[in-house]
Amino acid sequence: MDVPQQSTSTQNDSKQLLIIAVSVVLMVVTLLGISLRIYARLAVLRKVFTDDVLMLFGTLTALGLSATFAIAAYHGYGKHVSQLRPEDLAALRKIAFAIIFLYIITSLLVKTSFLILYLRLDQRGPMRATVYILMFVVAAQNISFLIVQALSCMPPSFLPVGNEAVDRKCWSPQTIQQSYNVNGVLIAIIDAAIFVVPLCMLHGMELPPKQKFAVGGLFALGVLPIAAGCLRCFYTWNAIDSNDIHYDLAEGGVFAQLELHLAILCGSASTFKVLLKGIWPSCCHADDSHLQSFEDLHRRAIELPTPWPTEQHKMMDVAESPVSTDGSWRTWTPPLPAVFEEPVPEQPPAPRLSRLMMKKTQEGGDVAKLPADLHLKIPSIESRLKGRHA
């Protein structure tokens, strides 16, 4: 009676459904996050950076990684070894190498994207040297791990052979487990270094305290993928040496996906603020009574505060001022400044110059008077006529 009960419990505790559900949810959420990031770059900022391109390619490989995990679950990943057929075991050997390859490529692209972003934000010498060193370490770690895994079996596991037990020679499970453990420790150290670098950069930047805390909060999200990576190491520390490897490695596969997808989402979080500024400007400012959206910024002219910069005076045609001082200043509109990385908050609106000129004209009769700071630049008609009669 004990044997049927054990068999039934073994069949019911399969982790295939968990792996497929997590893979699908992560694919949908990450695809939505990267879509919002690319939309923010193209539609709002109208500029795409190198880190965006690398993150986009990293997202594509992350989606492929999750799809590969779902395919592996279909072939028995997450089930007990006693429930697997020989053809499923052969398929899982090939899928395992594909999972390792996609994980390494995704990790390389995503981490390089973060480092290029840091380089774009801070061009100082120490930061450049730190970023270049980390780039070299990330590339060396990922490439060496890929080579080690490819050579762990000869011929490699992705190549077909006639008899697996005779024709393919692999390292012992203990040796493979040690390579995984060493690689997991290296990944944790590198991730911690990538997490600390922007905090040091933020410490040396001259920013208001509120903005420092906001940017630091975005960078602090990097703790989430680091925590997922530590859990991945915990579940894979002794799993390869297990007699039921495909069942015991299920949680490790879940956290391996979660680690990379969280890194992509955290890297895209900064662009969500740009979207919110364009759609809902008041959400990102404390005093929002005078702010407009991107569309308002492009549709109407900008009212310059008083006094006007001297450079704006040089753009006027002074020869037309004696003819119609009021009309020429009333109909002139300053050029619209371009919007680049982020929208510049509009200054508090000053009274329109035309309204001010009309008021001064009514007070002084038919004589149009300019503000005091413009009087020396463009004399009034009255002063010019007096100068001629003098």
Secondary structure, 3 states (H helix, E strand, C coil): CHHHHHHHHHHHCCCHHHHHHHHHHHHHHHHHHHHHHHHHHHHHHCCCCHHHHHHHHHHHHHHHHHHHHHHHHHCCCCCCHHHCCHHHHHHHHHHHHHHHHHHHHHHHHHHHHHHHHHHHHCCCHHHHHHHHHHHHHHHHHHHHHHHHHHCCEECCCCCCCCCHHHHCEECCHHHHHHHHHHHHHHHHHHHHHHHHHHHHHHHCCCCCHHHHHHHHHHHHCCHHHHHHHHHHHHHHCCCCCCCCHHHHCHHHHHHHHHHHHHHHHHHHHHHHHHHHHHHCHHHHCCCCCCCCCHHHHHHCCCCCCCCCCHHHHCCCCHHHCCCCHHHHHHHCCCCCCCCCCCCCCCCCCCCCHHHHHHHHHHHCCCCCCCCHHHHCCCCCHHHHHHHHHC
